[in-house]
Amino acid sequence: MEDLERYGDYNEYEDDAPKGKNKVVLLLKILIAAVCITVIGLFAFRMIMFNYYPDSMDKLYFNDTLTAFYNKTEGDIDAKTKAIQYPYDNEKGTTFYAGNFFYVGGAQQVQFSLRYNKTLSSEIEKKWGVTLSDNLAESFTFVLYRNNPNFVKGEDPDSEMFVPIGTLDAVVTDTSMTYNYFKLVFDGVDLDADTLGAVDWLSVAIYVNGTESDADPYRIAVYERGSSSTLFKDYELSGEEKPSDN
C-alpha cells in the first residue's frame, strides 16, 4: 500500500513539471504577440501620420481673390487638384514634403500644403545656424518659381533657369502630432497664359529666415505639365468649403 501511495506521489510530481513548462511557454508567446502587435501598431500609426493632413491643409482656403471669384461664379469655381510627382527635395533629403495641390484657373490661383516633422526643427537649426521662431510663418520665406523657356544652359550667363511667378497672399499654419504644416496660397498664377508662355513646371523654394542671402533653399517641384501620373482631376467642394461670409 505504501508503494502504491509513493507511486501516486511520484506521478503527481512528474505531472507538475510539464504544467510549469507550459506556463512559461504561454507567457513567452503572449510576450512575443504583445511585442508584434505593438510594432505593427506603431508602424501603422506612422504610415497614417505620414499621409495625414489636417482639414485646414487638405481643403481650399478662401482668401479675398478666391472669395470674389466664388461669389462671381455662384460657387462654380472649377477647381482642379493633382498629385505631386516628387513631393520632397531630391537634393537636400526629405525634410519638407508637399501635397494637396489645387489650381483655380479662373481666379489665377495655386494652393498647396507643406509639412515637416517637428523632430527635424533642431536639424534645420543646426544645418543653417539659426533659431526657428515659435511663429511658424516667421521662420521661413516661400517663393514660387516657374521654368524660364528662354533659358539655355551655358548660352547666356545672365539668364535664369528659375523665374518667380505669382504673389504669396496667405500662409496658414497648423500643427498635429509630430508635424508642422503650412498652407500656401499664391495669386496671379496662370498656367496656360503667363507672359512667358505656358508654364511647364512650378517649384517652391523654402528659405530659412536668418540665413545668408545666397543660401541655397529647399526646393520642391509641385507641378509638371503633361505628367501622366499626376494629371489634374476635378475637385468637388465639400459642404464646408465656402467663403466665411457665405
N, C-alpha and C positions, 0 to 999 in steps of 0.2 A: 504493500500500500504506500509505504514511504517512497519507494522507487517511482511509483506512478505519480505521486504528488510532485516529486522532484522533476520528473519528465514534463509534467504540466507546467511547472515554473520555467523550465528551460524553453518550452515552446513560446511562453508569454514573453520571455526576454528576447528571443530571436525575432518575434513578430514586431517588436518595438523599433528595431533598427531600420527596416525599410520605411516605416512611417516617418521617422525623423528625417531620413534622407529625402523622402518625397516632399516634406515641408520646405526643405532648403531649396530643392529644385523648383518648387512652386514659387517661392519668394524670388528666386533668380529670374524666372520667366516674367513675373509681374514687374520686376525692376526693369528688365530689358524692354518690355512692352511700354512701360511708362516713359522710358528714355526715347524710344522710337516715336511715340505719339507726340512728345514734346518737340523733338527735332522737326517732325513733319509739320506740326502746328506753327512753329517759328518760321519755317520755310514758306508755308502758305501765307502767313501774315506778311512776310517780307515781299512776296510776289504781289499781294493785294495792295500794299502800300506803294510798291514800285509803280503801279499803274493808276494810283488813286490821285484824283484832283478834286478839291472842294467845289461846291456849286458855284462859288464866285469865280472859279477858274475855267470851268468847262461849259459855261454859258456865255451868251453875248452880253457885253457891257454897253449900256446906253449912255454915251456922252451926248453933248449938245448936237453934234453933227448927226449921229445916228437917230437921235430922238426926232430931230426935224425931218429927216428922211422917212422915218416910221410914220409920222403924222401926215406927211405929204402923200404917201402911198397907202394910207389907211392900213398899215401893218404888213403890206405885201412888199417886203424889202428884198426878196430873192437872195437870201444869204446862202453862201456856199461854204463847205468845210472839206478838209482833206487831211490825210495822214501826213506826217513829216518823215521823209525817207531817211534822213540822217539826223536824228533828234539830239545829238550831242556834238561837242567839239572834238573832231577827229585828231587834232594835233595836240591839244592840251589835256586829253583824257575826258572823263565823264563827270566833271564837277557840276556842270549845268545840263539840264535836259529841257527840251522844248516840246510842246504839244498843243492840241486844241486850236488849230489854225482855222481862222474864219476870214472870209472875204465878202464884202458887200460892195459890188461894183458900182451900183447907183449912187452910193454915198462916198465912193472912193476911200474905202476904209479897210484896214487889215488889223486883225486882232489875233493874239496867240498868248500862250502861257509859258512861263519858265519856272523851274524849281531847282533847288539844290538841297542836299542833305545838311541838316544843322551841324552834324558832326564834322563837316568839312569847313566850317567857319574858321577854325584855328588853322587849318591847312591853307586857306586863302590868305589869312592874315600873315602867316609865316612866309608864304611864297612872295607876297607883294610888300611886306614890311609895313602893314597898315593895321588900324584897329577899326573893325566894322561898327557902324552906328547901330544903336537899338532901333532906329527908324530905318527899316529895310530900304525904302525908296531913296534914302540919302546915301546909301552905301555904294550904289552902282549908277552908272550912266549907260543908257541903252540907245544905240543908233542903228537905224535900219539902212541897209545898203542894197543897191541893185547892181547888175552887171553893166559895164560900160561897153557897148557894142563897137566903139571906136578904138578900144584898147588893142594894141598889137604888141606882144611881148618883145622887148628889145628894139622896137622901132622908134618910139617917142619916149624919152626918159621922163618927161613931164606928164605923160598920160597915166591916168589912174585906172586900175582894174575895178576898184570899188567906188561907186558913186552914191552919195547919200540920197535917200528918197523919203518923202513923207515927213510929217511932223508928229512927234510923240505928244499926244494930247492927254493921256491918262496912264498912271501906273497904280494899279490896285494891288495891295499886298494881302497875304493871308498866311496862316501857319496851321499845320496839322501834324500831330505826332512828331515824326523825325524830319519833316521837310518845311522849308520856307518857300512861298510861292509868289509869283508876280504875274499879273495880267497886264499886258502892254497893248495900248490902242494907238495906232498910227493913222492919222488923217492925211488926205492928199496923195493916196496911192492908187493909181490906175494901172492895172497890169497889162492892159491892151493898148493904151494910147498915151504913154508917157512921152515927154518931149524928146527922149532919145529913142523912141520906138517901143515895141512890145518888150515887156520885162521877161528875160529868160530865167532869172533866178533872183531870189532875195536871201540875204543873210542878216542876222542880227549880231552886232558887236556889243559885247558886255565889258565895259571898262570899270575897273575897280577904282573908286574915288580915292584920291590921296596918293596915287602912284605918279610916276613921271609921265609927262605929256606924250612921250614917244613909246610908252609901254604897249606891247602888243596885247590886244584884248582877247578874251574868249570869243569865239566866233562860231555860230551855228547856222547852217543852211536851212531855212524854213520853207522855201518854195523853189520848185524847179518845174519849168514849163514842159508839159508833154510827158512827164514821167508816168509810165503806165501803172506803176504800183501805187501812185498817190494822186489819182485823178480826183477832181472836185466832185462832190456829191451835194445835192440839195439839202439844205438844213432847215428843218421844220421847227419853228419857235414853240417852246412849251407854253402852257398857260401862264406861267410865272414870268416869262421873258417879255417884258414890255417896259417902256419908259415909266419912271416912278410917278409921273404926273398923269398917267393914263389909268 
